[in-house]
Amino acid sequence: MNTKNIIQNRAIYNSLCTKNGVTNLTLNIGLIGSERFDMESRNRVLLPSINTVDILKIPAIVSSIITDLKDIGFIIDSYRVTQSQSEPTLVIKVNRLFAGDIYHNLNMLSDKYAQDCIAVASNINGVLIGKYNKLWGDFNPEFFIQ
């Protein structure tokens, strides 16, 4: 990811944060690892592919993601797993007092969970955070799951 892309995405992300310092966001995190990551990375934390979806693994994957989000300071309001157009997706509503580099932490989570990007939105405004976000174009609220 180039520096210009990082700066633009940080600016968009920061604009999602409310003026009083509280961040209320919805995240969409896919549960199948991207083929852009090696198989070892994908198998370590996620379902390896759309063809081998093992429903029994989903609770453990969701639990791991929630733990990681709590570890970086998010408060979990609610979550559910639903099917997006391409894969099972964790839709999670979070908030937190704005402190630290949330953008950087979400970028690291995107890598940890072998995701091209994590979609992050507040209402209809959003951003895609991750090293392969540009492959998906700009944030499109039509594809975002509230």
Residue frames as a rotation matrix with the C-alpha (Angstrom) as fourth column:
MET 1
0.590 0.807 0.000 0.00
0.807 -0.590 0.000 0.00
0.000 0.000 -1.000 0.00
ASN 2
-0.258 -0.736 0.625 1.47
0.682 -0.597 -0.421 3.33
0.684 0.318 0.657 -0.97
THR 3
-0.797 -0.177 -0.577 1.80
0.575 -0.512 -0.638 6.31
-0.182 -0.841 0.510 1.37
LYS 4
-0.853 0.521 0.026 -0.77
-0.467 -0.786 0.406 8.41
0.232 0.334 0.914 -0.51
ASN 5
-0.153 0.812 -0.563 -3.35
-0.035 0.565 0.824 5.62
0.988 0.146 -0.059 -0.14
ILE 6
-0.333 -0.044 -0.942 -2.64
0.874 0.361 -0.326 5.29
0.354 -0.932 -0.081 3.60
ILE 7
-0.958 -0.070 -0.277 -2.99
0.180 -0.901 -0.394 9.06
-0.222 -0.428 0.876 4.14
GLN 8
-0.619 0.782 -0.072 -6.27
-0.548 -0.365 0.753 9.21
0.562 0.505 0.654 2.17
ASN 9
-0.031 0.631 -0.776 -7.75
0.274 0.751 0.600 6.24
0.961 -0.194 -0.196 4.02
ARG 10
-0.594 -0.213 -0.776 -6.68
0.800 -0.062 -0.596 7.60
0.079 -0.975 0.208 7.42
ALA 11
-0.966 0.258 -0.019 -8.38
-0.257 -0.966 -0.036 10.90
-0.028 -0.030 0.999 6.59
ILE 12
-0.255 0.913 -0.317 -11.58
-0.424 0.188 0.886 9.09
0.869 0.361 0.340 5.63
TYR 13
-0.137 0.156 -0.978 -11.38
0.673 0.740 0.024 6.91
0.727 -0.655 -0.206 8.73
ASN 14
-0.848 -0.261 -0.462 -10.80
0.526 -0.534 -0.662 9.92
-0.074 -0.804 0.590 10.99
SER 15
-0.787 0.606 0.116 -13.82
-0.519 -0.751 0.407 11.65
0.334 0.261 0.906 9.47
LEU 16
-0.107 0.761 -0.640 -15.98
0.120 0.649 0.752 8.73
0.987 0.004 -0.161 10.67
CYS 17
-0.519 -0.165 -0.839 -15.12
0.821 0.176 -0.543 9.54
0.237 -0.970 0.045 14.28
THR 18
0.557 0.814 0.165 -17.52
0.703 -0.567 0.429 11.83
0.443 -0.123 -0.888 16.07
LYS 19
0.217 -0.444 0.869 -16.49
-0.107 -0.896 -0.431 15.20
0.970 0.000 -0.242 17.36
ASN 20
0.660 0.102 0.745 -16.75
-0.716 -0.218 0.664 14.19
0.230 -0.971 -0.071 21.02
GLY 21
-0.317 -0.938 0.142 -14.11
-0.947 0.304 -0.106 11.52
0.057 -0.168 -0.984 20.62
VAL 22
-0.106 0.340 0.934 -16.40
-0.331 0.874 -0.355 8.50
-0.938 -0.347 0.020 20.64
THR 23
-0.693 -0.177 -0.699 -16.13
-0.721 0.198 0.664 6.21
0.021 0.964 -0.265 17.66
ASN 24
0.043 0.748 0.663 -19.28
-0.329 0.637 -0.697 4.24
-0.943 -0.188 0.273 16.78
LEU 25
-0.417 -0.343 -0.842 -18.57
-0.902 0.042 0.430 1.95
-0.112 0.938 -0.327 13.86
THR 26
0.737 0.480 0.475 -19.78
-0.349 0.873 -0.342 -1.13
-0.579 0.086 0.811 12.07
LEU 27
-0.373 -0.903 -0.215 -17.16
-0.790 0.187 0.584 -3.52
-0.487 0.387 -0.783 10.71
ASN 28
0.876 0.462 -0.138 -17.54
-0.465 0.736 -0.493 -6.16
-0.126 0.496 0.859 8.02
ILE 29
-0.228 -0.962 0.150 -14.86
-0.895 0.268 0.357 -8.85
-0.384 -0.053 -0.922 8.31
GLY 30
0.413 0.334 -0.847 -14.90
-0.741 0.664 -0.099 -11.79
0.530 0.669 0.522 5.92
LEU 31
0.484 -0.156 0.861 -14.38
-0.667 0.571 0.479 -15.25
-0.566 -0.806 0.173 7.37
ILE 32
0.820 -0.317 0.477 -12.57
0.513 0.776 -0.367 -16.76
-0.254 0.546 0.799 4.40
GLY 33
0.090 -0.897 -0.432 -8.91
0.199 -0.409 0.891 -15.94
-0.976 -0.166 0.141 3.85
SER 34
0.715 0.093 -0.693 -7.96
-0.561 -0.515 -0.648 -14.08
-0.416 0.852 -0.316 0.68
GLU 35
0.845 -0.398 0.358 -6.04
0.517 0.778 -0.357 -16.01
-0.137 0.487 0.863 -1.94
ARG 36
0.639 -0.637 0.431 -3.55
-0.185 -0.671 -0.718 -13.12
0.747 0.378 -0.547 -1.95
PHE 37
0.224 -0.536 0.814 -2.21
-0.967 -0.019 0.253 -14.50
-0.120 -0.844 -0.523 1.34
ASP 38
-0.631 -0.519 -0.577 -0.36
-0.595 0.801 -0.069 -17.80
0.498 0.299 -0.814 1.57
MET 39
0.136 0.749 -0.649 -2.32
-0.118 0.662 0.740 -20.93
0.984 -0.024 0.178 2.50
GLU 40
-0.439 -0.357 -0.824 -0.61
0.734 0.386 -0.559 -21.23
0.518 -0.850 0.092 5.88
SER 41
-0.995 0.084 0.058 -1.80
-0.102 -0.867 -0.488 -17.74
0.009 -0.492 0.871 6.87
ARG 42
-0.336 0.935 -0.115 -5.33
-0.733 -0.183 0.655 -18.45
0.592 0.304 0.747 5.67
ASN 43
0.104 0.375 -0.921 -5.62
0.153 0.909 0.388 -21.83
0.983 -0.182 0.037 7.38
ARG 44
-0.774 -0.530 -0.346 -4.21
0.409 -0.002 -0.913 -20.52
0.483 -0.848 0.219 10.66
VAL 45
-0.918 0.326 -0.227 -7.10
-0.005 -0.583 -0.813 -18.23
-0.397 -0.744 0.537 11.47
LEU 46
-0.255 0.853 -0.455 -9.92
-0.848 -0.424 -0.319 -18.53
-0.465 0.305 0.831 8.96
LEU 47
0.578 0.464 0.671 -11.86
0.057 0.797 -0.601 -20.85
-0.814 0.386 0.435 6.77
PRO 48
-0.371 -0.912 0.175 -9.46
0.269 0.075 0.960 -21.81
-0.889 0.403 0.217 3.96
SER 49
-0.995 0.070 -0.069 -11.86
-0.088 -0.326 0.941 -21.32
0.044 0.943 0.331 1.04
ILE 50
-0.320 0.947 -0.041 -15.47
-0.943 -0.322 -0.086 -20.99
-0.095 0.011 0.995 0.05
ASN 51
0.072 0.331 -0.941 -15.53
-0.582 0.780 0.230 -24.67
0.810 0.531 0.248 -0.90
THR 52
-0.357 -0.294 -0.887 -14.54
0.436 0.787 -0.436 -25.93
0.826 -0.542 -0.154 2.52
VAL 53
-0.265 0.328 0.907 -16.75
-0.689 -0.723 0.060 -23.85
0.675 -0.608 0.418 4.77
ASP 54
-0.471 0.065 -0.880 -16.85
0.533 0.816 -0.224 -25.72
0.703 -0.574 -0.419 8.06
ILE 55
0.308 0.740 0.598 -19.69
-0.066 -0.610 0.789 -24.29
0.949 -0.283 -0.139 10.11
LEU 56
0.773 -0.008 -0.634 -18.14
0.588 0.381 0.713 -25.68
0.236 -0.925 0.299 13.29
LYS 57
-0.274 -0.958 -0.088 -15.09
0.950 -0.255 -0.181 -23.40
0.151 -0.133 0.980 12.92
ILE 58
-0.014 0.289 0.957 -17.07
0.374 -0.886 0.273 -20.17
0.927 0.362 -0.096 12.73
PRO 59
0.921 0.389 -0.039 -17.65
0.191 -0.362 0.912 -19.66
0.341 -0.847 -0.408 16.50
ALA 60
0.419 -0.841 -0.341 -13.91
0.772 0.132 0.622 -20.03
-0.479 -0.524 0.704 17.24
ILE 61
-0.381 -0.528 0.759 -12.99
0.861 -0.501 0.084 -17.62
0.336 0.686 0.645 14.43
VAL 62
0.351 0.611 0.710 -15.55
0.239 -0.792 0.563 -15.05
0.905 -0.028 -0.424 15.63
SER 63
0.917 -0.027 -0.399 -14.34
0.398 -0.026 0.917 -15.41
-0.035 -0.999 -0.013 19.22
SER 64
-0.010 -1.000 -0.017 -10.74
0.949 -0.015 0.315 -14.78
-0.315 -0.013 0.949 18.13
ILE 65
-0.328 -0.055 0.943 -11.68
0.616 -0.769 0.169 -11.66
0.716 0.636 0.286 16.16
ILE 66
0.689 0.658 0.305 -13.75
0.161 -0.549 0.820 -10.30
0.707 -0.515 -0.484 19.06
THR 67
0.674 -0.527 -0.518 -10.89
0.666 0.131 0.734 -10.91
-0.319 -0.840 0.439 21.49
ASP 68
-0.360 -0.856 0.371 -8.49
0.933 -0.328 0.149 -9.06
-0.006 0.400 0.917 19.19
LEU 69
-0.032 0.419 0.908 -10.89
0.374 -0.837 0.399 -6.12
0.927 0.352 -0.130 18.82
LYS 70
0.924 0.353 -0.145 -11.28
0.241 -0.245 0.939 -5.91
0.296 -0.903 -0.312 22.61
ASP 71
0.336 -0.888 -0.315 -7.50
0.880 0.177 0.440 -6.09
-0.335 -0.425 0.841 23.01
ILE 72
-0.617 -0.564 0.549 -7.09
0.732 -0.667 0.138 -2.96
0.288 0.487 0.825 20.87
GLY 73
-0.941 0.119 -0.316 -9.71
0.128 -0.738 -0.662 -1.11
-0.312 -0.664 0.680 22.90
PHE 74
-0.623 0.781 -0.046 -13.01
-0.390 -0.259 0.884 -1.62
0.678 0.569 0.466 21.12
ILE 75
-0.643 0.600 0.476 -16.21
-0.398 0.270 -0.877 -2.15
-0.655 -0.753 0.065 23.07
ILE 76
-0.950 0.313 -0.016 -18.40
0.174 0.569 0.804 -4.72
0.260 0.761 -0.594 21.34
ASP 77
-0.548 0.830 0.104 -22.03
-0.790 -0.473 -0.389 -3.61
-0.273 -0.295 0.916 21.09
SER 78
0.501 0.694 0.518 -23.34
-0.384 0.714 -0.585 -6.50
-0.776 0.095 0.624 18.99
TYR 79
-0.579 -0.652 -0.490 -22.30
-0.748 0.185 0.637 -8.96
-0.325 0.735 -0.595 16.32
ARG 80
0.529 0.662 0.531 -23.66
-0.292 0.729 -0.619 -11.55
-0.797 0.172 0.579 13.96
VAL 81
-0.731 -0.662 0.166 -22.44
-0.090 0.334 0.938 -13.73
-0.676 0.671 -0.303 11.13
THR 82
0.487 0.868 -0.093 -24.27
-0.181 -0.004 -0.983 -13.42
-0.854 0.496 0.155 7.84
GLN 83
0.004 -0.443 0.897 -23.64
0.837 0.493 0.239 -14.31
-0.547 0.749 0.373 4.22
SER 84
-0.087 -0.094 -0.992 -22.35
-0.381 -0.917 0.120 -11.51
-0.921 0.388 0.044 2.02
GLN 85
0.729 0.335 -0.597 -22.30
-0.659 0.108 -0.744 -11.79
-0.185 0.936 0.300 -1.76
SER 86
0.267 -0.745 -0.612 -18.99
-0.649 0.331 -0.685 -13.64
0.712 0.580 -0.395 -1.51
GLU 87
-0.498 -0.552 -0.669 -18.48
0.165 0.697 -0.698 -15.25
0.852 -0.458 -0.255 1.90
PRO 88
0.489 0.547 -0.680 -19.66
0.791 0.051 0.610 -15.64
0.368 -0.836 -0.408 5.49
THR 89
-0.284 -0.531 0.798 -19.07
0.210 -0.847 -0.489 -12.24
0.935 0.029 0.352 7.09
LEU 90
-0.243 0.130 -0.961 -18.81
0.968 -0.036 -0.250 -11.05
-0.067 -0.991 -0.117 10.68
VAL 91
-0.003 0.337 0.942 -20.86
0.243 -0.913 0.327 -7.87
0.970 0.229 -0.079 11.05
ILE 92
-0.070 -0.170 -0.983 -19.82
0.984 0.150 -0.096 -6.25
0.163 -0.974 0.156 14.29
LYS 93
0.566 0.296 0.769 -20.93
0.162 -0.955 0.249 -2.98
0.808 -0.017 -0.588 15.87
VAL 94
-0.009 -0.705 -0.710 -18.26
0.978 0.141 -0.153 -1.43
0.207 -0.695 0.688 18.05
ASN 95
0.808 0.052 0.586 -17.45
0.020 -0.998 0.060 1.80
0.588 -0.037 -0.808 19.82
ARG 96
0.214 -0.750 -0.625 -14.52
0.976 0.193 0.102 3.16
0.044 -0.632 0.774 21.70
LEU 97
0.781 -0.139 -0.609 -13.08
0.051 -0.958 0.284 6.37
-0.622 -0.252 -0.741 22.94
PHE 98
0.872 -0.465 0.153 -10.77
0.159 -0.026 -0.987 7.62
0.463 0.885 0.051 20.23
ALA 99
0.573 -0.780 0.251 -7.28
-0.665 -0.264 0.698 6.93
-0.478 -0.567 -0.670 21.47
GLY 100
-0.177 -0.731 0.659 -4.29
-0.024 0.672 0.740 5.36
-0.984 0.115 -0.137 19.84
ASP 101
-0.604 -0.155 -0.782 -3.95
-0.751 -0.219 0.623 4.40
-0.268 0.963 0.015 16.24
ILE 102
0.116 0.764 0.635 -7.15
-0.287 0.638 -0.715 2.50
-0.951 -0.099 0.293 15.52
TYR 103
0.734 0.140 -0.664 -6.55
-0.670 -0.005 -0.742 2.67
-0.108 0.990 0.090 11.77
HIS 104
-0.239 -0.924 -0.299 -3.16
-0.899 0.327 -0.291 0.98
0.366 0.199 -0.909 12.15
ASN 105
-0.624 0.031 0.781 -4.60
-0.522 0.727 -0.446 -1.68
-0.582 -0.685 -0.438 14.45
LEU 106
0.487 0.848 0.208 -7.41
-0.323 0.396 -0.859 -2.52
-0.812 0.351 0.467 12.02
ASN 107
0.496 -0.424 -0.758 -4.86
-0.833 0.013 -0.552 -2.68
0.244 0.905 -0.347 9.20
MET 108
-0.624 -0.757 0.192 -2.87
-0.777 0.576 -0.253 -5.21
0.081 -0.307 -0.948 11.25
LEU 109
-0.244 0.625 0.741 -6.03
-0.346 0.658 -0.669 -7.24
-0.906 -0.419 0.056 11.94
SER 110
0.689 0.459 -0.560 -6.75
-0.655 0.064 -0.753 -7.30
-0.310 0.886 0.345 8.23
ASP 111
-0.061 -0.815 -0.576 -3.36
-0.844 0.350 -0.406 -8.93
0.532 0.462 -0.709 7.69
LYS 112
-0.697 -0.237 0.677 -3.72
-0.646 0.618 -0.448 -11.29
-0.312 -0.750 -0.584 10.66
TYR 113
-0.034 0.803 0.595 -7.01
-0.118 0.588 -0.801 -12.60
-0.993 -0.097 0.075 9.33
ALA 114
-0.738 -0.426 0.523 -5.76
0.393 0.359 0.847 -12.79
-0.549 0.830 -0.097 5.73
GLN 115
0.401 0.914 0.057 -8.27
0.689 -0.260 -0.676 -10.23
-0.604 0.311 -0.734 4.47
ASP 116
-0.131 -0.361 0.923 -7.78
0.870 -0.488 -0.067 -7.96
0.475 0.795 0.378 1.49
CYS 117
-0.762 -0.037 0.646 -9.43
-0.187 -0.943 -0.276 -5.32
0.620 -0.331 0.712 3.64
ILE 118
-0.535 0.663 -0.524 -11.91
0.817 0.245 -0.523 -4.71
-0.218 -0.707 -0.672 6.43
ALA 119
-0.290 0.536 0.793 -14.90
0.388 -0.691 0.610 -2.53
0.875 0.485 -0.008 5.59
VAL 120
-0.604 0.030 -0.796 -15.51
0.763 -0.268 -0.589 0.09
-0.231 -0.963 0.139 8.29
ALA 121
-0.444 0.511 0.736 -18.49
0.374 -0.640 0.671 2.44
0.814 0.573 0.093 8.31
SER 122
-0.746 0.415 -0.520 -20.43
0.373 -0.386 -0.844 4.93
-0.551 -0.823 0.134 10.33
ASN 123
0.214 0.895 -0.390 -23.90
-0.292 -0.323 -0.900 5.27
-0.932 0.306 0.192 8.81
ILE 124
0.918 0.173 0.358 -23.33
0.260 0.418 -0.870 5.32
-0.300 0.892 0.338 5.04
ASN 125
0.622 -0.778 -0.086 -19.80
-0.716 -0.521 -0.464 6.74
0.317 0.350 -0.881 5.11
GLY 126
0.875 -0.289 0.389 -16.98
-0.004 0.799 0.601 4.28
-0.484 -0.527 0.698 5.18
VAL 127
0.231 -0.885 -0.404 -13.52
-0.973 -0.201 -0.115 3.13
0.021 0.420 -0.907 4.23
LEU 128
0.937 -0.094 -0.337 -11.79
0.046 0.988 -0.148 -0.11
0.347 0.123 0.930 3.32
ILE 129
0.459 -0.791 0.406 -8.76
-0.879 -0.337 0.337 -0.74
-0.130 -0.511 -0.850 5.53
GLY 130
0.609 -0.349 0.712 -6.12
0.127 0.929 0.346 -3.25
-0.783 -0.121 0.611 4.48
LYS 131
-0.338 -0.910 -0.238 -3.16
-0.125 -0.207 0.970 -3.70
-0.933 0.358 -0.044 2.17
TYR 132
-0.858 0.036 0.512 -5.31
0.488 0.366 0.792 -4.83
-0.159 0.930 -0.332 -0.79
ASN 133
-0.152 0.878 -0.455 -8.14
0.394 -0.368 -0.842 -2.32
-0.907 -0.307 -0.290 -0.37
LYS 134
-0.338 -0.013 -0.941 -7.51
-0.635 -0.735 0.239 -0.62
-0.695 0.678 0.240 -3.73
LEU 135
-0.999 -0.014 -0.033 -8.33
-0.033 0.714 0.699 -3.88
0.013 0.700 -0.714 -5.53
TRP 136
-0.414 0.905 -0.095 -11.91
0.879 0.371 -0.301 -3.44
-0.237 -0.208 -0.949 -4.28
GLY 137
-0.220 0.307 0.926 -12.24
0.509 -0.774 0.377 0.22
0.832 0.555 0.014 -5.30
ASP 138
-0.713 0.035 0.700 -13.77
-0.466 -0.769 -0.436 2.84
0.523 -0.638 0.565 -3.06
PHE 139
-0.871 0.481 0.101 -16.09
0.132 0.427 -0.894 2.02
-0.474 -0.765 -0.435 -0.18
ASN 140
-0.686 0.720 -0.102 -19.55
-0.301 -0.153 0.941 1.25
0.662 0.676 0.322 -1.59
PRO 141
-0.652 0.451 0.609 -22.43
-0.693 -0.028 -0.721 1.35
-0.308 -0.892 0.331 0.90
GLU 142
0.302 0.805 -0.511 -24.50
-0.927 0.373 0.041 -0.89
0.224 0.462 0.858 -1.39
PHE 143
0.160 -0.327 -0.931 -22.20
-0.116 0.931 -0.346 -3.81
0.980 0.164 0.111 -0.54
PHE 144
-0.791 -0.492 0.363 -21.84
-0.364 -0.097 -0.926 -2.97
0.491 -0.865 -0.103 3.14
ILE 145
-0.063 0.756 -0.651 -23.85
0.477 0.596 0.646 -5.01
0.876 -0.270 -0.399 5.63
GLN 146
-0.297 0.072 0.952 -25.32
-0.697 -0.698 -0.164 -2.98
0.653 -0.713 0.257 8.49
